[in-house]
Amino acid sequence: MGRCGRSKAAILLPFLLLIWAESAMGRFLVEKNSLKVLSPESIKGNYDSAIGNFGIPQYGGSMAGTVVYPKDNRKGCQKFEDSGISFKSKPGALPTFVLVDRGDCFFALKVWNAQNAGAAAVLVADHREEPLITMDSPEEDRAAAEYIANITVPSALVDKAFGEQLKKALGNGDMVNVNLDWRESVPHPDERVEYELWTNSNDECGVKCDMLMEFLKDFKGAALMLEQGGYTQFTPHYITWYCPEAFTVSKQCKSQCLNHGRYCAPDPEQDFSSGYDGKDVVLENLRQLCVFRVANETRKPWIWWDYVTDFHIRCPMKEKKYGKECAEEVIKSLGLDRSKIEKCMGDPDADADNPVLKEEQEAQIGKGSRGDVTILPTLVVNNRQYRGKLEKGAVLKAICAGFEETTEPSVCLNGDVETNECLHNNGGCWEDKAANVTACKDTFRGRVCECPVVNGVQFRGDGYRSCSASGPGRCRINNGGCWGEKRDGVTFSACVDSDDGKCKCPPGFKGDGVKHCEDINECKEKKACQCNECNCRNTWGSYECTCSSGLLYMRDQDTCISTSASEVKYGWGAVWLVLIVLGLAGGGGYLVYKQRLRSYMDSEIRAIMAQYMPLDSQNEVPNHVDIDRA
């Protein structure tokens, strides 16, 4: 059982401190590259140097340069530009290799400052007599993470004796030309490269976890192409620690370990009272190992890359989705046999060894040219630990350096990686076969599940389980993902062509609007058509109401009105009666008027005639004028 480990939680727990003490006994092998001094003659020869665990070593290649030892800021802890120092090479000159002393600040900061001043490579001279160590990046310094990710020049540590020789030669005015050679850093015995990645499912450990997860997503496309082409054999691994027997019944061990203290991981949040526990991480590590094994049985081991990247996207700790339920959704979407994975995982509560995790602990122990695996993440290529930036281009270069010369695949020659993961099981992404729409998109990094844009309409969702059309025009595409049905030439839809993207059952229906809308029986549920003379009949999406005794139904007033013939006659009779009355009144008035007019005319005539011949019955008649003036 490999008793090695290095973690933040070692500071917090006594039992992890014991593990740390025992881990010091583990064999850590420093990855070296060859440094050859070409001049001056006094120190000409080959020397060892330890490759830095950041930056980008030129695996498979070499680099020649001229060494410079600055007069000021010799430890490289301050910016060289502040002192007016520049290491940029003049046109036609060899690149500048800057020699700095160890001490006072992080290795990575020294390299960063030298790179900014124009250095092509950095050599760090040790200040004590000791075997070479690997220059690592600070795990806890958040500020350092900003520049570590941008270090692109290679770096190496040289021992104190060789460093003193370089400084003496430079002090004597000699030009020191050296050649850094990485061609033998990675063995390249045959046409296939075997590489392994020691990783972790924990996504809440800070900068290291963020870097690892970003690398997994970025490198997936190249990994699939290499694996599917038979160029590589990849194996994932996971580090676990054991709990000392004296502490197996402690609260800490029970919360951090599986199988009664045999397999442990630090608490993700370093808080035992809340959040996820270390045993949750170990359990997911075990699940991911079994995903690889089951996928490997189907001769598709590359599915592991899809699982770990999808799990990171869909089941993050910060969203409280990390666990079995979300993991099984990812497994289902990738078409893996869940029962086989569960059988592989075994019983995590059993007081017995877990065959899979026990094998992982044994694999942590160094073999041959590879040292013990004690830090995460660790990449091993052809049984040689990779040193440098965990970045796609740098890692791909290291893998390509492991092929026998002239046998490199095309990806190593021109960087062209082509995959077509969407053709199989739609890449595990959402798909609407009826509308021929998919969220699977094939890219250089491998397939990604992103809701598409179709005919100007944006689909929104997680890309794995669901995507739905959103915004104006969404109802034109598969009814906007809403319910819709047509009967007897009549169509009803729950899609509303608006920006909110919600599905709403139309009037006359009830339901979620997505999967179904059920017809409402207005005659019973809404109590429509309730007047005494009304008769209600439910229809699809509506209702019909009729009235008895020939009455007419008025829906707005929910009432019946009469339309019988007797009522029609009564109405016209009243009209005629009014007309007759008006006619008689008019005729009577006309007769009265005519009678008065005739009487008036008679009196006028009689008055005129009396002026010329008096009448027998009248002695004297006033003239007409006098009558008008009366």
GUFI-525003 format. One record per residue (C-alpha): residue in one letter; x, y, z. Coordinates in steps of 0.02 Angstrom, whole numbers, plus 32768, in hexadecimal, padded with zeros to 4 digits. Example, Ala and Ser with C-alpha at 12.3 -4.5 7.8 and 13.67 -1.06 7.14 Angstrom:
<nodes>
NODE_A_8267_7F1F_8186 $
NODE_S_82AC_7FCB_8165 $
</nodes>
This chain:
<nodes>
NODE_M_8000_8000_8000 $
NODE_G_804C_80A7_7FCC $
NODE_R_805D_8115_8066 $
NODE_C_8076_81BD_8016 $
NODE_G_8016_825E_8011 $
NODE_R_8021_8319_800D $
NODE_S_7F88_8384_8031 $
NODE_K_7F49_841F_8087 $
NODE_A_7EE7_83B6_8101 $
NODE_A_7F8A_836C_8143 $
NODE_I_7F9F_840E_81A5 $
NODE_L_7EF4_83FD_81F2 $
NODE_L_7EE9_8349_822E $
NODE_P_7F60_82E3_829C $
NODE_F_7F43_8244_823A $
NODE_L_7F6E_829A_8197 $
NODE_L_800C_82DD_81EA $
NODE_L_803E_822B_820A $
NODE_I_801E_8200_8155 $
NODE_W_808B_8293_8121 $
NODE_A_8118_8257_8191 $
NODE_E_8113_81AC_8143 $
NODE_S_8106_81F4_8094 $
NODE_A_81B3_8241_80A9 $
NODE_M_81F3_818F_809B $
NODE_G_81AA_8186_7FEB $
NODE_R_8221_8190_7F58 $
NODE_F_820C_822F_7EF4 $
NODE_L_826C_8228_7E51 $
NODE_V_82A0_82CE_7E05 $
NODE_E_8287_82DB_7D49 $
NODE_K_8328_8317_7CFC $
NODE_N_835D_835B_7C56 $
NODE_S_840C_8367_7C0F $
NODE_L_8469_840C_7C16 $
NODE_K_8504_8411_7BAA $
NODE_V_8585_849D_7BB8 $
NODE_L_85D1_84C2_7B0F $
NODE_S_864B_8549_7B4A $
NODE_P_86BC_8579_7B9F $
NODE_E_8731_84E3_7B9E $
NODE_S_874B_84EE_7C5A $
NODE_I_869A_84B0_7C80 $
NODE_K_866D_845C_7BDB $
NODE_G_8606_83BD_7BF3 $
NODE_N_855C_8374_7C23 $
NODE_Y_8501_839E_7CC4 $
NODE_D_845C_836E_7D13 $
NODE_S_83D0_83EA_7D32 $
NODE_A_8322_83D2_7D79 $
NODE_I_8290_8408_7D0B $
NODE_G_821D_8489_7D59 $
NODE_N_816A_8455_7D7A $
NODE_F_8123_84EC_7D1F $
NODE_G_8144_8542_7C7A $
NODE_I_8155_84DF_7BD9 $
NODE_P_81EB_846C_7BC8 $
NODE_Q_821B_8449_7B13 $
NODE_Y_81FB_838E_7B1B $
NODE_G_8247_8334_7A87 $
NODE_G_82B6_83C8_7A5C $
NODE_S_8349_842F_7A95 $
NODE_M_8376_84E6_7AAA $
NODE_A_841E_853E_7AA3 $
NODE_G_8442_85E3_7AF9 $
NODE_T_84BB_8657_7B50 $
NODE_V_84BB_8660_7C0E $
NODE_V_84AB_870A_7C64 $
NODE_Y_84BE_872A_7D20 $
NODE_P_8472_87D4_7D4C $
NODE_K_84D6_8850_7DB5 $
NODE_D_843C_8883_7E19 $
NODE_N_83A2_8825_7E55 $
NODE_R_8403_8782_7E4A $
NODE_K_8379_871E_7E9E $
NODE_G_82FB_875F_7E21 $
NODE_C_8279_878A_7EA4 $
NODE_Q_825B_8839_7E5F $
NODE_K_8230_8874_7DB1 $
NODE_F_82CD_8887_7D48 $
NODE_E_827E_8915_7CE6 $
NODE_D_827F_897F_7D84 $
NODE_S_833E_897A_7D7D $
NODE_G_8344_8999_7CC2 $
NODE_I_837E_88E6_7C9F $
NODE_S_8349_888F_7BFE $
NODE_F_8375_87E0_7BC3 $
NODE_K_832E_87F0_7B14 $
NODE_S_83A4_87A9_7A92 $
NODE_K_83DF_8813_7A02 $
NODE_P_83B3_87DA_7951 $
NODE_G_8425_8749_791F $
NODE_A_8461_8727_79D1 $
NODE_L_8442_868B_7A38 $
NODE_P_83B0_868F_7AB3 $
NODE_T_83D7_86C9_7B65 $
NODE_F_83D5_864C_7BF5 $
NODE_V_83CA_86AB_7C9A $
NODE_L_8422_8663_7D32 $
NODE_V_83D4_8694_7DDA $
NODE_D_83F4_865C_7E8D $
NODE_R_837C_85F7_7EF4 $
NODE_G_8328_8644_7F8D $
NODE_D_82B6_86CF_7FD1 $
NODE_C_8222_86B0_7F59 $
NODE_F_81C7_862C_7EF5 $
NODE_F_8220_85D4_7E66 $
NODE_A_8191_8604_7DF4 $
NODE_L_81A2_86BD_7E1D $
NODE_K_825A_86BB_7DEE $
NODE_V_8231_866D_7D46 $
NODE_W_819F_86E5_7D29 $
NODE_N_8209_877E_7D47 $
NODE_A_8294_873E_7CD6 $
NODE_Q_8218_8712_7C4C $
NODE_N_81CE_87C2_7C51 $
NODE_A_827C_8809_7C3B $
NODE_G_8298_87A2_7B9C $
NODE_A_82E9_8700_7BDA $
NODE_A_82D5_8667_7B6A $
NODE_A_82F8_85EE_7BFA $
NODE_V_8323_85F9_7CB3 $
NODE_L_83A5_859A_7D19 $
NODE_V_8396_859F_7DD7 $
NODE_A_8435_857C_7E3A $
NODE_D_8419_8521_7EDE $
NODE_H_8460_8573_7F7A $
NODE_R_847D_84D4_7FDC $
NODE_E_84D5_842F_7FC2 $
NODE_E_8447_83B3_7FA2 $
NODE_P_8400_8341_7F1C $
NODE_L_839C_8397_7E95 $
NODE_I_82E5_83B7_7EBA $
NODE_T_8254_83E4_7E48 $
NODE_M_8227_849C_7E46 $
NODE_D_816C_849F_7E68 $
NODE_S_80ED_852C_7E65 $
NODE_P_80A1_8570_7F06 $
NODE_E_7FF9_851D_7F24 $
NODE_E_7FB3_8596_7FA3 $
NODE_D_7FE3_863D_7F57 $
NODE_R_7F4C_8680_7EF7 $
NODE_A_7FAF_8713_7EB3 $
NODE_A_8032_869D_7E6C $
NODE_A_7FAF_863F_7E08 $
NODE_E_7F98_86D5_7D96 $
NODE_Y_804A_86D0_7D55 $
NODE_I_806D_8615_7D63 $
NODE_A_7FEA_85F3_7CDD $
NODE_N_8047_8669_7C67 $
NODE_I_80F8_8625_7C7D $
NODE_T_812D_85E3_7BD3 $
NODE_V_81EC_85D7_7BDF $
NODE_P_8242_8538_7C1D $
NODE_S_82A2_8538_7CC0 $
NODE_A_8316_84C2_7D1D $
NODE_L_836E_84B5_7DC5 $
NODE_V_842A_8494_7DC8 $
NODE_D_848C_845E_7E61 $
NODE_K_84F6_84D5_7EC8 $
NODE_A_859E_8497_7E86 $
NODE_F_8570_84AB_7DD0 $
NODE_G_8521_8554_7DF3 $
NODE_E_85C4_8591_7E40 $
NODE_Q_8622_8557_7DA6 $
NODE_L_85AE_85BA_7D34 $
NODE_K_85BF_8657_7D9E $
NODE_K_867E_8648_7DA3 $
NODE_A_868A_8636_7CE5 $
NODE_L_8618_86CC_7CCB $
NODE_G_867D_8730_7D4B $
NODE_N_871B_870D_7CE7 $
NODE_G_86C9_8759_7C4E $
NODE_D_86AE_86B5_7BF2 $
NODE_M_861B_869B_7B7E $
NODE_V_85B8_8609_7BC3 $
NODE_N_8556_85AD_7B3D $
NODE_V_84E6_851D_7B72 $
NODE_N_846A_84A7_7B23 $
NODE_L_83CE_846B_7B7D $
NODE_D_8399_83C1_7B39 $
NODE_W_82EF_8373_7B5D $
NODE_R_82F7_82EC_7AD7 $
NODE_E_8318_8263_7B56 $
NODE_S_82A4_82A7_7BDB $
NODE_V_8219_8238_7B98 $
NODE_P_8245_8187_7B5E $
NODE_H_820A_8161_7AAC $
NODE_P_821F_80A5_7A92 $
NODE_D_8192_807E_7A18 $
NODE_E_80FE_80BA_79B2 $
NODE_R_8085_80C6_7A45 $
NODE_V_808E_813C_7ADA $
NODE_E_804C_8105_7B82 $
NODE_Y_801B_8192_7BF4 $
NODE_E_7FB9_81A6_7C94 $
NODE_L_7F6D_8237_7CF3 $
NODE_W_7F61_8239_7DAF $
NODE_T_7ECA_82A4_7DCE $
NODE_N_7E3C_82C6_7E47 $
NODE_S_7D7F_82E3_7E3D $
NODE_N_7D84_836C_7EC1 $
NODE_D_7D61_8414_7E6D $
NODE_E_7D6E_8483_7F08 $
NODE_C_7E29_847C_7F2D $
NODE_G_7E55_8524_7EE2 $
NODE_V_7ECF_854D_7E57 $
NODE_K_7F0D_849B_7E3E $
NODE_C_7E5D_8458_7E26 $
NODE_D_7E2E_84E4_7DB0 $
NODE_M_7EC9_84C5_7D48 $
NODE_L_7EA9_840A_7D42 $
NODE_M_7DF3_841C_7D0D $
NODE_E_7E20_8499_7C86 $
NODE_F_7EA6_8423_7C44 $
NODE_L_7E2D_8390_7C3D $
NODE_K_7DB2_83F3_7BD3 $
NODE_D_7E39_843C_7B64 $
NODE_F_7E9B_839B_7B46 $
NODE_K_7E06_8329_7B2C $
NODE_G_7DFE_833B_7A6E $
NODE_A_7EB5_8310_7A56 $
NODE_A_7EA8_827F_7AD2 $
NODE_L_7E16_8234_7A73 $
NODE_M_7E6D_8241_79CB $
NODE_L_7F0B_81F0_7A0E $
NODE_E_7EAD_8165_7A67 $
NODE_Q_7E33_813E_79DB $
NODE_G_7EC3_8138_7960 $
NODE_G_7F1F_80B9_79CB $
NODE_Y_7FB3_812F_79E3 $
NODE_T_7FA9_8134_7AA0 $
NODE_Q_7F71_80D0_7B36 $
NODE_F_7F2B_8141_7BBE $
NODE_T_7F07_8112_7C72 $
NODE_P_7EBC_8183_7CF8 $
NODE_H_7EF1_8171_7DAD $
NODE_Y_7EB8_81BB_7E53 $
NODE_I_7F1D_81D7_7EF1 $
NODE_T_7ED5_819E_7F98 $
NODE_W_7F1F_8193_8046 $
NODE_Y_7EFE_811D_80D4 $
NODE_C_7ECD_8148_8186 $
NODE_P_7F44_8105_820D $
NODE_E_7EF4_8078_826D $
NODE_A_7EF1_80DB_8310 $
NODE_F_7E7D_815C_82C1 $
NODE_T_7E05_80F1_825A $
NODE_V_7D76_810B_82D6 $
NODE_S_7D90_81C7_82E0 $
NODE_K_7D11_8240_829A $
NODE_Q_7D92_8282_8221 $
NODE_C_7DBC_81D9_81D7 $
NODE_K_7D05_81A7_81C9 $
NODE_S_7CDE_8244_8167 $
NODE_Q_7D78_823D_80F8 $
NODE_C_7D8A_8183_80D2 $
NODE_L_7D38_80EA_8084 $
NODE_N_7D47_8034_80B7 $
NODE_H_7D6E_8059_816D $
NODE_G_7DFF_80D0_8154 $
NODE_R_7E56_8077_80C4 $
NODE_Y_7E3A_80FE_803F $
NODE_C_7E32_81B6_806D $
NODE_A_7E33_8264_8022 $
NODE_P_7E3C_830F_8077 $
NODE_D_7D9D_8370_809A $
NODE_P_7D7A_83DC_7FFE $
NODE_E_7D51_8479_8061 $
NODE_Q_7DC5_8451_80F5 $
NODE_D_7D2A_845C_8161 $
NODE_F_7CEB_83BB_81B1 $
NODE_S_7C49_8409_81EC $
NODE_S_7C00_8439_8143 $
NODE_G_7C05_8418_8088 $
NODE_Y_7C4A_837C_8039 $
NODE_D_7CBC_8300_8091 $
NODE_G_7D5A_82AC_8058 $
NODE_K_7CFE_8207_8045 $
NODE_D_7C8D_8259_7FC3 $
NODE_V_7D28_827F_7F5C $
NODE_V_7D6D_81CE_7F70 $
NODE_L_7CC5_8186_7F3B $
NODE_E_7CBF_81F0_7E9C $
NODE_N_7D76_81C6_7E79 $
NODE_L_7D47_810F_7E83 $
NODE_R_7CB2_812B_7E10 $
NODE_Q_7D20_8180_7D8F $
NODE_L_7D9C_80F0_7D95 $
NODE_C_7D0E_8076_7D76 $
NODE_V_7CCA_80E1_7CE8 $
NODE_F_7D74_80CE_7C95 $
NODE_R_7D78_8012_7CB3 $
NODE_V_7CC8_7FF4_7C70 $
NODE_A_7CE9_8064_7BDA $
NODE_N_7D8D_8009_7BBB $
NODE_E_7D2F_7F63_7BB7 $
NODE_T_7CC8_7FA8_7B27 $
NODE_R_7D6B_7FDD_7AD0 $
NODE_K_7D3D_8093_7AE4 $
NODE_P_7DAC_80CC_7B74 $
NODE_W_7DA6_8180_7B36 $
NODE_I_7CF5_8190_7B7C $
NODE_W_7D4C_81B4_7C22 $
NODE_W_7D7B_8260_7BDF $
NODE_D_7CC4_8285_7BB7 $
NODE_Y_7C8C_824B_7C62 $
NODE_V_7D07_82B0_7CCA $
NODE_T_7CEE_8350_7C66 $
NODE_D_7C30_833D_7C66 $
NODE_F_7C2E_8315_7D20 $
NODE_H_7C94_83B2_7D44 $
NODE_I_7C1B_841D_7CDF $
NODE_R_7B78_83CE_7D19 $
NODE_C_7BA0_839B_7DCC $
NODE_P_7C0E_8420_7E1E $
NODE_M_7C22_8429_7EDA $
NODE_K_7BF9_84E2_7EE0 $
NODE_E_7B4B_84BD_7E9B $
NODE_K_7B31_842D_7F16 $
NODE_K_7B1C_83B0_7E87 $
NODE_Y_7BB9_834A_7EA9 $
NODE_G_7B84_8297_7ECD $
NODE_K_7B35_81F5_7E94 $
NODE_E_7A91_8238_7E4E $
NODE_C_7AE3_82B3_7DD7 $
NODE_A_7B6E_8237_7DAC $
NODE_E_7AEE_81B5_7D75 $
NODE_E_7A9C_8233_7D01 $
NODE_V_7B45_824E_7CAC $
NODE_I_7B61_8192_7CA2 $
NODE_K_7AB6_817B_7C52 $
NODE_S_7AD3_8205_7BD2 $
NODE_L_7B74_81B0_7B9A $
NODE_G_7B21_8107_7B83 $
NODE_L_7B89_80AC_7C08 $
NODE_D_7B4C_8015_7C69 $
NODE_R_7B26_8058_7D17 $
NODE_S_7B16_7FAA_7D64 $
NODE_K_7BC6_7F7B_7D2E $
NODE_I_7C0A_801C_7D77 $
NODE_E_7BB3_7FFC_7E1D $
NODE_K_7BF5_7F4A_7E21 $
NODE_C_7CA5_7F8A_7DFF $
NODE_M_7C97_8008_7E8E $
NODE_G_7C6A_7F83_7F0E $
NODE_D_7C34_7FA9_7FC1 $
NODE_P_7C85_804A_8003 $
NODE_D_7C4D_8021_80B4 $
NODE_A_7C99_7F73_80BB $
NODE_D_7D27_7F51_8135 $
NODE_A_7D90_7F09_80AA $
NODE_D_7E03_7F3E_801E $
NODE_N_7DB7_7F89_7F82 $
NODE_P_7E14_7F36_7EF0 $
NODE_V_7E0E_7FD2_7E82 $
NODE_L_7E49_804E_7F05 $
NODE_K_7ECB_7FD7_7F4A $
NODE_E_7F15_7FC6_7E9C $
NODE_E_7F1B_8085_7E90 $
NODE_Q_7F7C_8094_7F34 $
NODE_E_7FF9_8013_7EF9 $
NODE_A_800E_8071_7E55 $
NODE_Q_8041_810F_7EB2 $
NODE_I_80E7_80BF_7EDD $
NODE_G_8171_80EB_7E61 $
NODE_K_81A6_8069_7DE3 $
NODE_G_8246_8069_7D80 $
NODE_S_826D_8119_7D45 $
NODE_R_81D0_8163_7D93 $
NODE_G_81CA_81A4_7E45 $
NODE_D_813B_8196_7EC1 $
NODE_V_80A2_81FB_7E94 $
NODE_T_8085_8275_7F23 $
NODE_I_8037_8311_7ED6 $
NODE_L_7F9F_8337_7E6B $
NODE_P_7F94_8344_7DDC $
NODE_T_8023_82D7_7D9B $
NODE_L_8039_82A3_7CE6 $
NODE_V_80A6_820E_7CBB $
NODE_V_80DF_81EE_7C08 $
NODE_N_8133_8148_7BE0 $
NODE_N_8150_812E_7C9B $
NODE_R_81A7_81D6_7CAD $
NODE_Q_8158_8264_7D10 $
NODE_Y_812D_82FC_7CA9 $
NODE_R_816E_83A3_7CE8 $
NODE_G_8127_8446_7CAB $
NODE_K_8086_84A2_7C8F $
NODE_L_7FE9_8439_7C8A $
NODE_E_7FB2_8485_7BE6 $
NODE_K_7F77_8431_7B47 $
NODE_G_8003_8466_7AD4 $
NODE_A_808D_843F_7B51 $
NODE_V_8045_8395_7B82 $
NODE_L_8026_8365_7ACD $
NODE_K_80DB_838F_7AA6 $
NODE_A_8116_831F_7B35 $
NODE_I_80A9_828F_7AF8 $
NODE_C_80E5_82A5_7A46 $
NODE_A_8198_829D_7A84 $
NODE_G_8171_81ED_7AC0 $
NODE_F_8155_81A6_7A12 $
NODE_E_81E2_814F_79B6 $
NODE_E_822A_81C5_7936 $
NODE_T_81C9_81CD_7890 $
NODE_T_8133_8174_78E0 $
NODE_E_80DC_8211_7925 $
NODE_P_8024_8225_78F7 $
NODE_S_7FED_82BB_7891 $
NODE_V_7FB6_831A_792D $
NODE_C_806C_8324_7960 $
NODE_L_80A0_8369_78B7 $
NODE_N_801F_83EF_7894 $
NODE_G_7FAE_83FC_792D $
NODE_D_7F16_83CD_78C7 $
NODE_V_7E9E_8369_7931 $
NODE_E_7DF9_8332_78E8 $
NODE_T_7D74_82D4_7948 $
NODE_N_7CC0_82A7_7926 $
NODE_E_7C79_8276_79CD $
NODE_C_7BC9_82B2_79A3 $
NODE_L_7BAE_821E_792F $
NODE_H_7BA8_81A2_79C0 $
NODE_N_7B17_81B1_7A3A $
NODE_N_7B10_8269_7A0D $
NODE_G_7BA5_8282_7A7F $
NODE_G_7B34_826C_7B17 $
NODE_C_7AE6_8316_7AF5 $
NODE_W_7A30_834E_7AE4 $
NODE_E_79DC_8329_7A3E $
NODE_D_7931_8345_79F0 $
NODE_K_7926_82C4_7967 $
NODE_A_787B_8300_792C $
NODE_A_78BE_83AE_7909 $
NODE_N_796D_836E_78DA $
NODE_V_79BE_83E2_7959 $
NODE_T_7A51_83B3_79C8 $
NODE_A_7ABB_8404_7A4F $
NODE_C_7B55_839E_7A20 $
NODE_K_7BDE_8405_79D1 $
NODE_D_7C82_83BA_7996 $
NODE_T_7D19_8428_79B8 $
NODE_F_7DD5_841B_79C0 $
NODE_R_7DC6_83FE_7A7B $
NODE_G_7D4B_8370_7A62 $
NODE_R_7C8F_8376_7A65 $
NODE_V_7C35_83F7_7ACE $
NODE_C_7B7D_83F9_7AFC $
NODE_E_7B3C_84A8_7AD4 $
NODE_C_7A89_84D7_7AA8 $
NODE_P_7A8B_850E_79F1 $
NODE_V_7A48_859F_798B $
NODE_V_79D0_8564_7903 $
NODE_N_798E_85DC_787E $
NODE_G_79B6_8670_78ED $
NODE_V_795E_8625_7984 $
NODE_Q_79CA_8607_7A1F $
NODE_F_79AF_8567_7A81 $
NODE_R_79D3_8572_7B3C $
NODE_G_79F4_84EB_7BBD $
NODE_D_7A81_8484_7C07 $
NODE_G_7AA5_842D_7B60 $
NODE_Y_7AA2_8381_7BB1 $
NODE_R_79F0_8360_7BE8 $
NODE_S_7990_83F0_7B9B $
NODE_C_7992_847C_7B1D $
NODE_S_78FC_84E6_7AF0 $
NODE_A_78E1_856E_7A6E $
NODE_S_78DE_861D_7AB7 $
NODE_G_78AB_86C9_7A7C $
NODE_P_784A_8705_79E3 $
NODE_G_782A_867F_7961 $
NODE_R_7841_85F0_79DA $
NODE_C_7794_85A9_79B8 $
NODE_R_77C4_8587_7904 $
NODE_I_7842_8504_7939 $
NODE_N_77F4_8467_797E $
NODE_N_776E_84D0_79D0 $
NODE_G_77F1_851F_7A41 $
NODE_G_7802_847E_7AA2 $
NODE_C_7751_8493_7AE2 $
NODE_W_76B6_8427_7AD7 $
NODE_G_7650_8430_7A37 $
NODE_E_75C9_83C5_79E8 $
NODE_K_7558_83C5_7951 $
NODE_R_74AA_8377_7949 $
NODE_D_742B_837F_78BC $
NODE_G_7488_840E_786A $
NODE_V_7492_8474_790B $
NODE_T_753E_8494_795A $
NODE_F_7563_84CB_7A0A $
NODE_S_7611_84F9_7A4B $
NODE_A_765D_8524_7AF4 $
NODE_C_76E8_8588_7AA2 $
NODE_V_76E1_8645_7AB4 $
NODE_D_7756_86A2_7A40 $
NODE_S_77A3_8712_7AC3 $
NODE_D_784B_872C_7B17 $
NODE_D_7821_86D5_7BBB $
NODE_G_7827_862A_7B67 $
NODE_K_779F_85E0_7BD5 $
NODE_C_7722_8561_7B9A $
NODE_K_766E_858B_7BCA $
NODE_C_75D7_8521_7BA5 $
NODE_P_755A_8582_7B3B $
NODE_P_74AC_85B2_7B7C $
NODE_G_7442_8517_7B90 $
NODE_F_74D6_84A9_7BC5 $
NODE_K_7539_8487_7C63 $
NODE_G_75E5_8437_7C7F $
NODE_D_769F_845E_7C83 $
NODE_G_769F_849A_7BCF $
NODE_V_773B_8436_7BA7 $
NODE_K_770B_8380_7BA3 $
NODE_H_764F_838D_7BA7 $
NODE_C_75B7_83FD_7BAB $
NODE_E_7513_83AD_7BDF $
NODE_D_7469_83E9_7BA3 $
NODE_I_7404_8440_7C29 $
NODE_N_7350_8406_7C3C $
NODE_E_7302_84B2_7C4C $
NODE_C_7256_8465_7C6A $
NODE_K_7294_841B_7D0F $
NODE_E_7330_8478_7D45 $
NODE_K_7303_8529_7D12 $
NODE_K_7246_8514_7D24 $
NODE_A_7227_8567_7C7D $
NODE_C_717A_856E_7C30 $
NODE_Q_711D_8572_7CD7 $
NODE_C_7078_85CC_7CAD $
NODE_N_6FD6_856C_7CC6 $
NODE_E_6FB3_8555_7C0D $
NODE_C_706C_8529_7BE2 $
NODE_N_70B2_8480_7BA8 $
NODE_C_7174_846E_7BAC $
NODE_R_71E0_83FC_7B3E $
NODE_N_729D_83F5_7B54 $
NODE_T_730D_83FE_7AB8 $
NODE_W_73CD_83F2_7A9F $
NODE_G_7410_8497_7ADC $
NODE_S_7365_84E7_7AF5 $
NODE_Y_72AB_84C2_7B12 $
NODE_E_7202_84D7_7AC0 $
NODE_C_7164_8518_7B14 $
NODE_T_70B2_8509_7ACE $
NODE_C_700B_8548_7B10 $
NODE_S_6F6A_84E8_7B1F $
NODE_S_6EC0_851F_7AD6 $
NODE_G_6F0F_8575_7A41 $
NODE_L_6F68_85F9_7AA8 $
NODE_L_700D_8646_7A6E $
NODE_Y_70AA_8637_7AE0 $
NODE_M_710E_86D5_7B02 $
NODE_R_71BD_869C_7B41 $
NODE_D_71F2_8745_7B86 $
NODE_Q_715A_874F_7BF7 $
NODE_D_714A_8693_7C0E $
NODE_T_7090_86A0_7BEB $
NODE_C_700A_866E_7B6C $
NODE_I_6F99_86E8_7B0D $
NODE_S_6EF5_86C0_7AB4 $
NODE_T_6EEA_86B4_79F6 $
NODE_S_6E32_8670_79E7 $
NODE_A_6DB4_86A9_795B $
NODE_S_6D31_86EB_79D7 $
NODE_E_6DA9_8766_7A1C $
NODE_V_6DD4_879F_796C $
NODE_K_6D19_87C0_7940 $
NODE_Y_6CFD_881E_79E1 $
NODE_G_6D87_8892_79B4 $
NODE_W_6D47_88BC_7905 $
NODE_G_6C93_88D4_7945 $
NODE_A_6CCE_8957_79BE $
NODE_V_6D23_89B1_792F $
NODE_W_6C85_89B0_78C3 $
NODE_L_6C1B_89EA_7955 $
NODE_V_6C8B_8A80_796E $
NODE_L_6C86_8AA6_78B4 $
NODE_I_6BC7_8A9D_78B0 $
NODE_V_6BB6_8B0F_7946 $
NODE_L_6C2C_8B89_78F7 $
NODE_G_6BCA_8B7E_7853 $
NODE_L_6B21_8B9E_78A6 $
NODE_A_6B67_8C2F_7909 $
NODE_G_6BAD_8C79_786A $
NODE_G_6B08_8C62_780C $
NODE_G_6AA2_8CB3_7896 $
NODE_G_6B15_8D47_789C $
NODE_Y_6B0A_8D5A_77E1 $
NODE_L_6A48_8D5E_77E4 $
NODE_V_6A47_8DE0_786F $
NODE_Y_6AC1_8E49_780E $
NODE_K_6A5C_8E38_776E $
NODE_Q_69BB_8E6A_77C6 $
NODE_R_6A05_8F05_7812 $
NODE_L_6A54_8F36_776D $
NODE_R_69AC_8F25_7712 $
NODE_S_6953_8F8F_7796 $
NODE_Y_69D6_9014_7786 $
NODE_M_69CA_9016_76C9 $
NODE_D_690B_9028_76CF $
NODE_S_6916_90BF_7741 $
NODE_E_6993_9111_76CF $
NODE_I_6928_90F9_7636 $
NODE_R_688F_913B_768B $
NODE_A_68EE_91D8_76C1 $
NODE_I_6928_91FC_7610 $
NODE_M_687E_91E5_75C4 $
NODE_A_682F_9257_7647 $
NODE_Q_6893_92EA_760B $
NODE_Y_683C_92E8_7564 $
NODE_M_6790_92AD_758B $
NODE_P_674D_92AB_7636 $
NODE_L_66FC_920D_766E $
NODE_D_6649_9204_76A5 $
NODE_S_6677_91C7_774E $
NODE_Q_66FC_924A_776E $
NODE_N_66E6_9308_776B $
NODE_E_679C_9338_777A $
NODE_V_683C_92CF_7776 $
NODE_P_68E7_9311_77AD $
NODE_N_6968_9318_7724 $
NODE_H_69F2_9298_7715 $
NODE_V_6A77_930B_7753 $
NODE_D_6A1D_932C_77F5 $
NODE_I_6A0B_9271_7812 $
NODE_D_6ACB_9258_7800 $
NODE_R_6AED_92E1_787D $
NODE_A_6A74_92A0_7900 $
</nodes>
